Amino acid sequence: MTDQPTAAAVDQPPARSRGRGRRPADEVRGDVLRAVGELLLAEGIADLTFERVARVAGVSKTTLYKWWPSRGALALDGYFHAVEQTLAFPDTGDIRVDLRDQLRAFVHLMTATPAGRILTELIGQAQTDQDLAVAYRTLYSSERRRLAAERLRAAQEAGQVRDDVDVQVVVDQLWGAVYHRLLVPDEPVTESFADALVSNLLLGIADPRPASR
């Protein structure tokens, strides 16, 4: 397990090339999102400010305010950037394996890395930060749902999932159950829990034997 970056390391501005002219907007935005992601995963959201991000990323606060209306919206965008590759949805051709592996990756990220605590903080702050709430729905939640739905629709086309199944409901059944345990921690969130969710969903829970009268 690698160590998390220290505050001193996070506050070290990235090296810059000495070329003339302005950097492309995509490059600047990428630097900002990397800086925010590193700060969040190292320290949480409490000390995340526009001033600090501007210093670390080597940009002006004006640039940050042009793209993000609030600290919460900036934090959510940086968080999504930090976890996007980890939560990429696999497509091996076997929907059972892909659902299991993606849920396991999600469970690991939420329970064994700082990302889980950060996400619960962001969800909590979204209750009072309207800009963060909008960013959460449009960037994180909607994008995560889209990726899962696309994979499930591909499974429908391959004949692995019935055509009449509403894939959005399936997304809620699987990931909604994990979020529930994360936010209401009466029971542990484990890989075996993720495996059981997939098995119960794909195999069903009804006993195929005729009910005795």
N, C-alpha and C positions, 0 to 999 in steps of 0.2 A: 504494500500500500504506500503510495507516494505521499509526502508531506504536503499540506496546504501551503500556499504562498504566505509569507509573513507580510505584515503591514508595510515594512520598509521596501520589500520586493515589489508589492503591489503599487506603491507610490512612486516607483522608479519610472520616469517617462520613457516610452519606447524610442529606440534609435530612429533618427530621421535621415533620409538621403539629402544631399546638399544641392539637389537640382533647383532650378529657378521655377517660379510660377506656382500656382495653386495646385494642391493635390486633388485628384478626382474625388468627387463626392462619395462614391462607393468606398474608396479607400479610407476616407475620413470616418465615414459611418462604421466601417468594419473595425477601425481602431477604437472607436468609442464603445462599441458593443463588446469587444474583447476586454476592455478595461472594466466595464461594468460587471461583466460575468466574473472576472477574477476577483473583484472587490466583494461581490455578493457571496461567492463560494468560500472566500477566505474569512469574511468578517460578518456577513449578514447585511441587512438593509438599514440598520439603525444609523450608521455613520456615512451612508451614501448621500452625497450632496452634489449639486451641479458644479460647485466650485472644485470639489475634489476630483470629480470625473474629468472636468476640463483640464485640470493640471496634469493628471495621469495620461490622458489621451492626447495632450498637446493641441487642444482646440479651444476656441473661445466659448464662453457661456452663451453668447448670442447664437452660435451655431447649434448648441444643444437645445435651446428654447425654440429654435426654428423647427426642429424635428420632433421634440417631445414636450407636451404641454405640462407635465408634472414629473416629480421625482419617481412616483409610482409607475407611470407609463414608461419612463426610461429604465427603471429596474426590471420591469416585466420583459421588455425587449431584450435587455442584456441577459436575462435568465434564459429566455428561449434560445438565444444564440449559443449559450454555454451548453445546453443540454440537447440541442437539435440532433447532432450526430449520434449521440448515445441512444436516443429514442427513435432513430430511423426505423421504419417498418420493413422487416425482411420479406422477401418473396422467394421461397424455395420451391414453390409449387405445391406444398402441403400446408393447408390452412391450419390444421391442428398444431403442427410444429411451429408455424409462424406466430400464431396467437400465443402459444405457450412461451416462446422465446421472448416476444415483445413484452408480455406481462412480467416475465421474470426480470427483464432489463429494467422495467419501470419500477418494480418492487425494490430491486437493488439500489437504484438511484434514490428512491424516496427514503429508504431505511438505513442505508450504509454509507451515504455521502451527505454533505451539507445541503444538497439540493432539496431534500425533503423538507427540512426545517424552513428553508427559504421560501418554498412554494406555499407552505401553510401561512407564513408571515404575509406573503403577497395576497393570498386569498382573504386573510383577515383584514388587511388594509383596504382591499377593494370594496369593503362594506361602507367605507366613509370617503373614499377617493374615487370620484366618478370617472376621471380620466383613466385611472388604473383599472376600474371595472370594465370600461369599454375596451381597453387594450387587452385585458385578459380574455374577453369573449372573442374579439376579432383576431388576435394574434395567436394566443396559446391554445385556448379551448377549441375554437373552430378549426384551427390548423391540425391539431392532434386528431380531432374527430374526422376530418377530411381524409387524412392518411389511413386511418383504420378502415373507414368506409370504402375507400378505393380498393384496399386489399380484400375486403370481404366481397365486394362486387366482382373482383377478378375470380374469387373462389366460386361465386355463383355461375359465372360464365364457364368455369371448368367443371361444373357439375358436382362440386364438393359441398355446396350450400344450396338449399331449396330456393327456387326463384321467387317464392312468395314471402320470403323472410325479409323483414324490415331491418336493414343493416344498422341503421341508427339506433334502434332498440338494442341490438346486440352489443353495440359500443357501450351503451348505458349499463347493460347487464354486467359486462366484464370490468371496464375501467371504473364505472360508478361504484361497484362493490369495493374496489381497492381504495378509492377516495374516501368512501364512508368509513372504512377502518382506520385510515390515516387521520381523519378529522375527529372521529369518535372512537378512540383507541380502547374499546372494551376487549378486543381480541387482537392477536398479533398479525402482522402483515408479513407473510413468508412466501417462499417459492412454492411450498406445498399448497398453500392457499391459492396461489395463482394457478397451479396445475389443476386443483379441484374445480375452480371456476370454469376452466376450459373443458374439462371432462364432463362436468354436469351439464354444461350448455350443449355440447356436441352429441353426447350420448343420451341426454334426457334423464329425468329422475323417476319417471313412472316405471313401475314393475311391469315387464311385458307379459308376465303370467296372468291368466284370467283371475279376477278377484273371486275369492271363495264367498259363497252366500251363506 
